[in-house]
Amino acid sequence: MLTSAAFLAAAVFVACLFGIWTRPVGFLATFWPANAVMLGLLIRSSSRDLFGWLGGAAAFLAADLLTGSPPFKTLILTSANMAGVVAAYLVYTNSPSGKAGLRQPTAMLHLLLAAAAGGAAAGAVGSVANPILFDSGAMTGLTFWFATEFVNYVTILPVILSFPAASDWRRRLRTPLALRTVDIPPASVLLASFAAAAFIGGPGAIAFPVPALLWCALVYPVFATAVLTLLYGIWTLVVISAGYFPTPLHDENALVSLRLGVSLVAIAPIMLACVTQSRNDLLVKLRHLAMHDPLTGVFNRKSFRDDARKQLADATRPCALLMFDLDHFKAVNDTYGHAAGDEVLIAFVGRIRGCLRAGDLFGRLGGEEFAVMVVGCSEGQALAFADRLRLSLRDPIILGDGNSCVISTSIGIAIVDPATDAACIDDMFQRADAMLYVAKDSGRDRAEISVVSSANSPEAMKAAVGDNSNGSSRH
């Protein structure tokens, strides 16, 4: 906790120094990221305890005092900062998005409410502080401080809340960087729109980058879109301060209008990115549901056959198709109930998975029937593999009600070598299924194998060779 609080304090301190660097003499900072940084870290990290709050407050005080601000002014500004952070924190953490982050389209609406609450709290302090510190009106302090905090929260907070977790960064660093062709045009057009807006100028120039930002939201994830939107907000404030837009710096109403306009423009791309990401996540889930068995999580029949067909077509080494059927599974359902039968199927899949290699395919064909496709598997290896799978089922399965049961499986195996023989997945399924019935008719809890080779015709495969002591035989 202390480490997290120290990191928060350091981040807020650096953000304060950056904001103070943008502060004209006698005015508030042009860009003040510290409040949004503190709020985002409090929401995301474990430093939301008392140490985190104290560390953030100390960072505000230290930054102002070390840069020469009078103690009284420092105290007032810190009070405004903390009031805004507290209000925004309470609103956001009590919203439905408080724990889910920017994963749903409604997340930006909750963030807007939090930003408005934080801006209103800071504005309330500003209405008192503005006449004292800057010899200006209370209403001016309310509106200007509100607008300033609102735009800072809206542009900065999405970056922090959507920042990838450390595990995601480690995974990306291990993955070779692959820049897609579709990734380049949106960012390029955005940069060009920045240049065009600065060159042409005028009050409408702040809207020039909007189409490019929306394009970015359709292509990039939420974090990348939030970063680009933040750059847009910073760029707008910089060009306003530099005088590229015809807005006098002393016209506070115009500045408030521009700041609010920038913040509202920033909402659309991030909200669109949230919608796009939510849709993509839903498509991934739907694709998974379409390809996998909902009970056991392995491939369903169609997906297994499709992938097995692709593996067989690409294979240059012998391939083995193992088809399983749980012995006397109906008796399990009749004795313990169908819920217990589901538990048995899940346990069966778990034990079989423990025997598989990384590239092996595993699927449920229906009911209590499953299949495994193994590439690079000889006849002897397939029989040894089948026996290892059968032996993995010897230990009792403990059911949820405390009962236990022991299951066994019959296995039919079909072997083909694509390098020397015609390989057809449908033929392999037929032969494995036939061997499965032979195994069940021969006493169950055993494996039967059918091998196609250049020395074997399909008709000759039906001739029994005999039983082995390990419960396997070749046909």
C-alpha positions in Angstrom: 0.0 0.0 0.0 2.8 2.4 0.9 4.5 1.7 -2.4 1.3 2.3 -4.3 0.7 5.5 -2.4 4.3 6.7 -3.0 3.8 6.1 -6.8 0.6 8.0 -6.7 2.2 10.9 -4.9 5.2 11.0 -7.3 2.9 10.9 -10.4 0.7 13.7 -9.0 3.8 15.8 -8.2 5.2 15.4 -11.7 1.8 16.3 -13.2 1.6 19.4 -10.9 5.0 20.6 -12.1 3.9 20.2 -15.7 0.7 22.1 -15.0 2.6 24.9 -13.2 5.0 25.1 -16.2 1.9 25.9 -18.4 0.6 28.5 -15.9 0.9 32.1 -17.1 1.9 34.7 -14.5 -1.2 35.7 -12.5 -3.5 33.1 -14.1 -4.5 29.4 -13.7 -2.6 26.8 -15.6 -3.4 26.3 -19.3 -3.4 22.6 -18.8 -3.7 21.0 -15.4 -3.5 17.1 -15.5 -2.8 16.5 -11.8 -6.4 16.1 -10.6 -7.3 13.6 -13.4 -4.0 11.7 -12.8 -4.8 11.4 -9.1 -8.4 10.4 -9.7 -7.4 7.8 -12.3 -4.8 6.2 -10.1 -7.1 6.1 -7.1 -9.7 4.3 -9.2 -7.3 1.8 -10.7 -4.9 1.1 -7.9 -4.9 -0.2 -4.3 -3.7 3.2 -3.1 -7.3 4.4 -2.5 -6.7 4.1 1.3 -5.8 7.0 3.5 -2.1 6.9 2.5 -3.1 7.4 -1.2 -5.2 10.4 -0.4 -2.6 11.9 1.9 0.1 11.3 -0.7 -1.9 13.1 -3.4 -2.6 16.1 -1.1 1.1 16.3 -0.1 2.1 16.3 -3.8 -0.2 19.3 -4.5 1.2 21.3 -1.6 4.8 20.4 -2.3 4.6 21.3 -6.0 3.1 24.7 -5.4 5.4 25.6 -2.4 8.5 24.5 -4.2 7.7 26.6 -7.2 7.3 29.8 -5.1 3.6 30.0 -4.5 2.5 31.7 -1.3 1.3 29.3 1.4 -2.2 30.9 1.5 -2.6 30.6 -2.3 -1.2 27.1 -2.2 -3.7 26.0 0.5 -6.7 27.4 -1.5 -5.6 25.8 -4.8 -5.0 22.5 -3.1 -8.4 22.6 -1.5 -10.0 23.1 -4.9 -8.0 20.3 -6.3 -8.9 17.9 -3.5 -12.5 18.9 -3.5 -12.8 18.1 -7.2 -11.0 14.7 -6.9 -13.2 13.6 -4.0 -16.4 14.6 -5.7 -15.5 12.9 -9.0 -14.2 9.8 -7.1 -17.4 9.3 -5.2 -19.6 9.7 -8.3 -17.5 7.4 -10.5 -16.8 4.6 -8.0 -20.5 4.4 -7.1 -21.5 4.1 -10.8 -21.9 0.8 -12.7 -18.6 1.5 -14.5 -16.7 2.0 -11.3 -15.3 -1.6 -11.4 -15.8 -2.5 -15.1 -13.7 0.4 -16.5 -14.2 1.6 -20.1 -15.6 -1.7 -21.4 -19.1 -0.6 -22.1 -20.7 2.2 -24.1 -22.3 3.7 -21.0 -18.9 4.0 -19.3 -18.3 7.4 -20.9 -21.6 8.7 -19.6 -20.7 7.7 -16.0 -17.3 9.4 -16.6 -19.0 12.5 -17.7 -21.1 12.6 -14.6 -18.0 12.2 -12.5 -16.2 14.9 -14.5 -19.1 17.3 -14.0 -19.2 16.5 -10.3 -15.4 17.1 -10.0 -15.7 20.3 -12.0 -18.6 21.6 -10.0 -16.8 21.0 -6.7 -13.7 22.8 -8.0 -15.9 25.5 -9.3 -17.5 26.0 -6.0 -14.1 26.6 -4.4 -13.2 28.7 -7.4 -16.1 31.0 -6.8 -14.7 31.9 -3.4 -11.0 31.8 -4.4 -11.3 33.8 -7.6 -12.1 37.1 -6.0 -9.3 36.6 -3.4 -6.5 35.3 -5.6 -7.2 36.9 -9.0 -9.4 39.9 -8.1 -12.2 38.7 -10.3 -15.9 37.8 -10.0 -17.3 34.7 -8.2 -19.3 33.6 -11.2 -16.3 33.9 -13.4 -14.4 31.7 -11.0 -17.2 29.1 -10.9 -17.5 28.8 -14.7 -13.9 29.0 -15.5 -12.7 26.5 -12.9 -15.6 24.2 -13.7 -14.8 24.2 -17.5 -11.0 23.8 -16.8 -11.5 20.8 -14.6 -14.2 19.3 -16.8 -12.0 19.3 -19.9 -9.0 17.9 -18.0 -11.1 15.0 -16.6 -12.7 14.1 -19.9 -9.5 14.1 -21.9 -7.1 12.6 -19.3 -9.1 10.1 -17.3 -10.0 7.8 -20.2 -6.3 7.3 -20.9 -5.6 6.2 -17.3 -8.7 4.0 -17.0 -8.0 2.2 -20.3 -4.3 1.9 -19.7 -3.4 -1.8 -20.3 -2.5 -3.9 -17.3 1.0 -5.0 -16.7 0.3 -8.5 -17.9 -1.0 -7.2 -21.2 2.2 -5.2 -21.7 4.3 -8.2 -21.0 2.4 -10.3 -23.4 2.7 -7.6 -26.1 6.4 -7.3 -25.5 6.8 -11.0 -26.1 4.8 -10.7 -29.3 6.6 -9.4 -32.4 5.3 -6.0 -33.5 3.0 -6.4 -36.4 1.8 -3.0 -37.8 -1.3 -3.6 -39.8 -1.8 -1.6 -43.0 -5.2 -0.4 -41.7 -3.5 1.2 -38.6 -1.5 3.8 -40.6 -4.1 6.0 -42.4 -6.2 7.2 -39.4 -3.3 8.5 -37.4 -1.8 10.1 -40.6 -5.0 11.9 -41.4 -5.3 13.0 -37.8 -1.8 14.6 -37.9 -2.7 16.2 -41.3 -5.9 17.7 -39.8 -3.9 19.2 -36.9 -1.6 20.9 -39.4 -4.5 22.1 -41.6 -6.4 23.5 -38.6 -3.3 25.5 -37.4 -2.6 26.7 -40.9 -6.2 27.8 -41.8 -7.2 28.9 -38.4 -10.6 30.4 -37.6 -13.2 29.3 -34.9 -14.2 26.2 -36.9 -10.6 24.9 -37.0 -11.0 23.0 -33.7 -13.5 20.7 -35.5 -11.1 19.8 -38.3 -9.7 16.7 -36.5 -13.1 15.3 -35.5 -13.6 13.0 -38.6 -10.1 11.7 -38.2 -10.7 11.0 -34.5 -13.9 9.1 -35.3 -11.9 7.1 -37.9 -9.3 6.3 -35.2 -12.1 5.2 -32.9 -13.3 2.6 -35.4 -9.8 1.2 -36.0 -7.9 1.5 -32.7 -8.7 0.2 -29.2 -10.0 2.4 -26.5 -6.6 3.2 -25.0 -5.0 4.3 -28.3 -8.1 6.4 -29.1 -8.0 8.0 -25.7 -4.3 8.9 -26.2 -5.0 10.5 -29.5 -8.0 12.3 -28.1 -5.8 13.6 -25.2 -3.3 14.9 -27.8 -6.2 16.6 -29.6 -7.1 18.3 -26.3 -3.6 19.4 -25.5 -3.1 20.6 -29.1 -6.3 22.7 -29.0 -5.3 24.4 -25.7 -1.8 25.1 -27.1 -3.0 26.6 -30.3 -5.5 28.7 -28.5 -2.8 30.0 -26.2 -0.5 30.7 -29.2 -3.2 32.8 -30.8 -3.9 30.6 -33.9 -7.6 30.9 -33.2 -9.2 34.3 -33.0 -10.1 34.2 -29.3 -8.7 36.9 -27.1 -7.1 35.4 -24.0 -8.7 38.0 -21.8 -12.2 37.0 -23.0 -13.0 34.5 -20.3 -16.4 33.6 -21.7 -14.9 32.6 -25.0 -12.2 30.6 -23.3 -14.8 28.7 -21.2 -16.8 28.0 -24.4 -13.8 26.7 -26.2 -12.7 24.5 -23.3 -16.2 23.0 -23.0 -16.3 22.5 -26.7 -13.0 20.6 -26.7 -14.2 18.4 -23.9 -17.5 17.6 -25.6 -15.7 16.9 -28.9 -13.4 14.5 -27.0 -16.4 12.5 -25.8 -17.5 11.2 -29.2 -14.4 9.3 -30.3 -13.9 7.6 -27.0 -17.5 6.6 -26.7 -17.4 5.2 -30.3 -14.2 3.3 -29.4 -16.0 1.8 -26.3 -19.0 0.8 -28.5 -16.6 -0.7 -31.1 -14.6 -2.6 -28.4 -17.8 -3.8 -26.8 -19.0 -5.1 -30.2 -15.7 -6.8 -30.9 -15.7 -8.5 -27.4 -19.3 -9.7 -28.1 -18.3 -11.1 -31.5 -15.4 -12.9 -29.9 -17.8 -14.4 -27.3 -20.3 -15.4 -30.0 -17.6 -17.0 -32.1 -16.4 -18.9 -29.1 -20.0 -20.1 -28.3 -20.4 -21.1 -32.0 -17.3 -23.2 -32.0 -17.2 -24.7 -28.5 -19.3 -27.0 -26.4 -21.0 -24.9 -23.7 -20.6 -27.5 -21.0 -17.1 -28.7 -21.3 -15.5 -25.8 -23.3 -13.9 -28.1 -25.9 -14.6 -27.8 -29.7 -18.1 -28.8 -30.8 -18.6 -31.4 -33.5 -18.5 -29.0 -36.5 -15.5 -27.0 -35.3 -13.6 -30.2 -34.4 -14.2 -31.7 -37.9 -13.3 -28.5 -39.7 -10.0 -28.1 -37.8 -9.2 -31.8 -38.0 -9.7 -31.6 -41.8 -7.3 -28.7 -42.0 -4.7 -30.5 -39.8 -4.9 -33.6 -41.9 -4.6 -31.6 -45.2 -1.4 -29.9 -43.9 0.1 -33.0 -42.3 3.2 -34.8 -43.6 3.4 -37.3 -40.7 1.1 -40.0 -39.5 -2.1 -38.7 -37.9 -4.3 -40.5 -35.3 -8.0 -39.9 -34.7 -9.1 -41.2 -31.3 -12.8 -41.4 -30.6 -14.0 -41.9 -27.0 -17.3 -43.0 -25.6 -17.8 -43.1 -21.8 -18.8 -46.6 -20.7 -22.2 -47.0 -19.0 -22.8 -43.3 -18.8 -26.5 -43.7 -18.8 -26.2 -45.6 -15.5 -24.3 -42.6 -14.1 -27.2 -40.3 -15.0 -29.8 -42.8 -13.7 -27.9 -43.3 -10.4 -26.7 -39.8 -9.6 -28.8 -37.5 -11.7 -28.1 -35.5 -14.8 -26.4 -32.7 -12.9 -23.9 -35.3 -11.6 -23.6 -36.5 -15.2 -22.5 -33.1 -16.3 -19.9 -33.0 -13.5 -18.6 -36.3 -14.7 -18.3 -35.0 -18.3 -16.4 -31.9 -17.1 -14.1 -34.0 -14.9 -13.5 -36.4 -17.9 -12.5 -33.5 -20.1 -10.2 -32.2 -17.5 -8.4 -35.5 -17.2 -8.1 -36.0 -20.9 -6.8 -32.4 -21.3 -4.0 -33.2 -18.9 -2.7 -35.9 -21.2 -2.8 -33.8 -24.4 0.0 -31.9 -26.1 -0.3 -28.2 -27.1 -1.2 -28.9 -30.7 -3.7 -31.7 -30.2 -7.4 -31.1 -31.1 -10.0 -32.1 -28.6 -13.8 -31.9 -29.2 -17.1 -33.2 -28.1 -19.0 -35.0 -30.8 -22.2 -35.3 -28.9 -23.6 -36.8 -25.6 -20.8 -38.7 -24.0 -18.8 -39.1 -27.2 -15.5 -37.2 -27.7 -12.6 -37.2 -30.1 -8.9 -36.2 -30.2 -6.8 -35.5 -33.3 -3.1 -36.1 -33.0 -0.6 -35.2 -35.7 2.8 -37.0 -35.7 1.5 -40.1 -34.0 2.5 -43.7 -35.0 0.5 -46.8 -34.3 2.5 -47.7 -31.2 2.3 -44.1 -29.9 -1.4 -44.0 -30.5 -2.0 -47.2 -28.5 0.3 -46.0 -25.7 -1.5 -42.6 -25.7 -4.9 -44.4 -25.6 -3.8 -46.5 -22.6 -2.5 -43.4 -20.8 -5.9 -41.7 -21.3 -7.7 -44.8 -20.0 -5.5 -45.0 -16.9 -6.1 -41.3 -16.2 -9.7 -42.2 -15.4 -8.9 -44.9 -12.8 -9.2 -42.4 -9.8 -12.7 -41.8 -8.5 -14.5 -38.6 -9.5 -15.8 -36.7 -6.5 -19.2 -35.2 -7.2 -20.6 -32.0 -5.7 -22.9 -33.9 -3.3 -20.0 -35.9 -1.8 -20.6 -39.1 -3.8 -17.9 -40.5 -6.0 -17.9 -42.6 -9.1 -15.4 -44.3 -11.3 -15.7 -44.2 -15.1 -14.0 -45.9 -18.0 -13.9 -45.2 -21.7 -13.8 -47.2 -24.9 -11.6 -45.8 -27.6 -11.6 -46.3 -31.4 -8.5 -45.2 -33.2 -7.9 -44.6 -36.9 -4.3 -44.0 -38.2 -3.4 -42.6 -41.6 -0.1 -41.4 -43.1 -0.8 -38.6 -45.5 2.8 -38.9 -46.9 2.0 -42.4 -48.4 -1.8 -42.8 -48.4 -4.9 -40.9 -49.4 -6.0 -38.9 -46.4 -9.7 -38.2 -45.8 -11.1 -37.0 -42.5 -14.5 -38.5 -43.2 -12.9 -41.9 -43.8 -11.0 -41.6 -40.5 -14.2 -40.8 -38.6 -15.9 -43.8 -40.1 -13.0 -46.1 -39.2 -12.6 -44.7 -35.7 -16.3 -45.0 -35.1 -16.2 -48.6 -36.3 -13.3 -49.4 -34.0 -15.1 -47.7 -31.1 -18.0 -50.2 -31.6 -15.5 -53.0 -31.7 -14.1 -51.9 -28.4 -17.5 -51.7 -26.8 -18.5 -55.1 -28.1 -15.2 -56.5 -26.9 -15.8 -55.7 -23.2 -15.4 -51.9 -23.0 -12.5 -50.0 -21.3 -10.2 -50.8 -24.1 -8.8 -49.3 -27.4 -9.1 -50.8 -30.9 -7.0 -49.4 -33.8 -7.4 -49.4 -37.5 -4.4 -48.5 -39.6 -4.2 -47.6 -43.3 -0.8 -48.2 -44.9 0.5 -49.0 -48.3 0.7 -52.6 -47.3 -2.9 -52.6 -46.0 -6.1 -52.3 -48.1 -9.1 -50.8 -46.4 -10.8 -54.3 -46.7 -7.9 -55.9 -44.9 -8.2 -53.6 -42.0 -11.2 -55.4 -40.7 -9.2 -58.5 -39.9 -8.5 -58.8 -36.2 -4.9 -59.2 -35.1 -5.7 -60.0 -31.4 -5.8 -58.5 -28.0 -2.9 -57.1 -26.1 -2.5 -57.3 -22.4 -3.0 -53.6 -22.0 -6.5 -53.6 -23.4 -5.7 -52.6 -26.9 -5.8 -54.4 -30.2 -5.1 -53.7 -33.9 -7.4 -54.2 -36.9 
